[in-house]
Amino acid sequence: MDKGDDERRSKIGIRNVIVLVDEIINRVSNSPLITIDLTDYAPKVSVKELEIKDFLFEGIILKEKEFRNTLKEFNFSVFSDKVASVYCSSDAVVPMWAFMLITSYLNNIASEIHFGTKEGVFQKKFSDNIESIDASEFEGKKVIVKGCGEVPLTEDLYIAISKKLLPIVNSLMFGEACSAVPVFKKK
C-alpha cells in the first residue's frame, strides 16, 4: 500500500480491522490417508564392489594360474561385514567357476554376496525390503506412496510397492497428500 491508499481509507472511515478466525485445521493430517515413504525401506547396509576385471590379464583375459594367484594375494578383509557385489564390467568371458572361487574367498568375510554392480545389489536389497512389508496394516486403507526422497528410487521399487498393495488397499495414490495422483481405486 502506498501513502495515497492510507489517506483514502481515513477519508471514508475504513480502519484496520482484526478478524479472528477459528483455528486452522490441517485436513491432511486428520485424513484417513496413510503415506508410505519408500526411503524408509532403503537397506541400511554397506555394499562394496568386487570388479572381476581387476583380476584379469589386461582386464579381458582370465588366465587361471594368474587369476588364482591374484585372488590369493588380494586383501578380502575390506569386505568384512559388508554386502559384496561381484561383477565384471569388461566383455571378458568369465567362466562360472571363477565366480565360485571368488565366493569361496568372500564367504566367511562378507555378510552377503550377490552378483551385480553396487547399485544393482543395493536396489535388489531395497526391493526385497519392500517385498517383506507386512501389508495387512494397509488393508482397506487409502494409501499414498511418496514421490521423492533422499535415496534414489527406481521404477522397479514403485512396481514392487504397487504389486504389494494393489490387492488389499481401497485406493492407491502417488505423490503428496496435497497433490496426489490417483493410481487405483477399488470399485
N, C-alpha and C positions, 0 to 999 in steps of 0.2 A: 504494500500500500504506500502511496505517496502522501505528501502533506495535503494535497487537494482533496483526497478522499476523507481525511480526518475532518477537514473544515466542512465538507458537505454533510457528513454524518452529524456533526454537532449542530448544524443549522436545522436539520429535520428531526432532531431529538433521538437519534439512534445512539445507543450506548453499548459498550462492551457487555455482553451478557454471558454468564457462565451457565451452561446447561449441564445438569447432572444426568447421566445415563446409567442404566443398570449395568451390573458387572458384565464385562466382556466374557462371552462363553466360547471356549475352544471346542468347536464341534468335532474337529478331527480327533482330539484326544478322548472325547466322550462317545465316539462312534464304535460300533462293534467290529471295525476293521482290525485285522492283525497284519502287521508289517513284518516281512521277513527280509533281513539284510544278509545276503549270501556271504558277505565277507566274514560274518560270524562263524562260518563253517570252513574258512580257509585253514589249511593244515598249519599246525604250529611246529613243524619240523624243519630241519635244515637239510636241504638237498645238495649233494655235491656230485659233480660230473666226473666220470672217468671216460676220457676220449681215447678209444682204441687206436685211432690214427697215430697217436703219440708213441705207440709201442711197435709200429710197423716200420720196415725199412723204407726210407724216403716217403713215409706216410701213406704208401699204397700197396706194399708187398709184405705179406706175412711169411717170414722165414722162421720156421718152427723153433729151431735152436736159439736164434737171437731173441725171438718173442718170449720164450720161456725164461731166458737169462735176464731180459729186461724186467719181466714181471718179478723175478726173484729179488732183484736189486731195488725195486720200487718200494717206497715207504707207504704202505697201505694204512698206517695209523692215522693219516689225515682223514680217513673215513670213519674214525671211531665215533660211535653213537650218532651217525648221520645216515640219512637215506642216500644210497648210492644209485646214481643213474648212469648206466653203461650204454654207450653208443659209439658209432663210427661215422664221422661226417664226410669221409672220403669215399670214392667209388670203389674202394678195395673189396676184394672177395674175402670175407672173413668167415672161416669155417665155424660151424656150431660148437665144436669142441673148444674153440678159443673163448667163447662166452662162458662155457662151463668152467674152464680153467681160471678165468678172472673171478668167477663166482666163488671158486674154492678158496681164493685168497681173501675175498671180502666177507665170506660167510660168517666168520666169528668176530668180525670187527664192526661192520656196518649194521645199523639197526634194521635196515631193509635194503633189498637190492631189486632194481627194476631196469628193464630195457627202455631206453629213450633219453631224450635231452632233459636237462634240468627242468625246463619249463613244462615239457610234456609230462614228466613224472609228477611235478607239482600239481598240474591240472588234473591228472588222474586221481591223485590222492584227494584233491578238492572234490571231485565228482563222487568218489567213494564216501566222503563225509556227508554229502547231500543224500546219497542213497541210504545211509544209515539213520536218517532222521526218523523219529517216531512221529509219523504223520497223523496219528489219532487225535492229537491236540488241535488239529486244523479241520477235523471232520465237521461238515455242515457250516463252516465259517466263511466269511468274506476275507480274502487274503490279497495283500499287495506285496509283490516282490519288488524290493527297492532296485532302482535302476542304475545307481552308481555307487562307488565306494572307493576305498583307498587301495584295494587289491585289484589287479587286472582280472576282469571276468570275461570268460569266453562264451560263445554261443552254446557250447556243449553244456555248460553249467545251467543255463536258462532252460535248455531242453530237459536236463535231469530233474530240476525242481518242478517243471511243468508236468512231466510224466508222473512224478511222485504225488502231486497234489490234485491233478485233474479228476481222478476217480472219486475223490472224497469231499472236495470243497463245494460250497454253493456258488461262489464266484471267485475268479482269479483275475488280478489286475497287475499291471506293470507300472512302476514309477513311484511317485509320491502321492500321499493322500490328497493333496491339493490339486494334483494334475494327473491322476491315474488314467492309464489307457486300459479299457476293458479287454480282456483276453477270452474269458469264458464265463458263462452264467448258466447254471443248472435250470432246466426248464421244468 
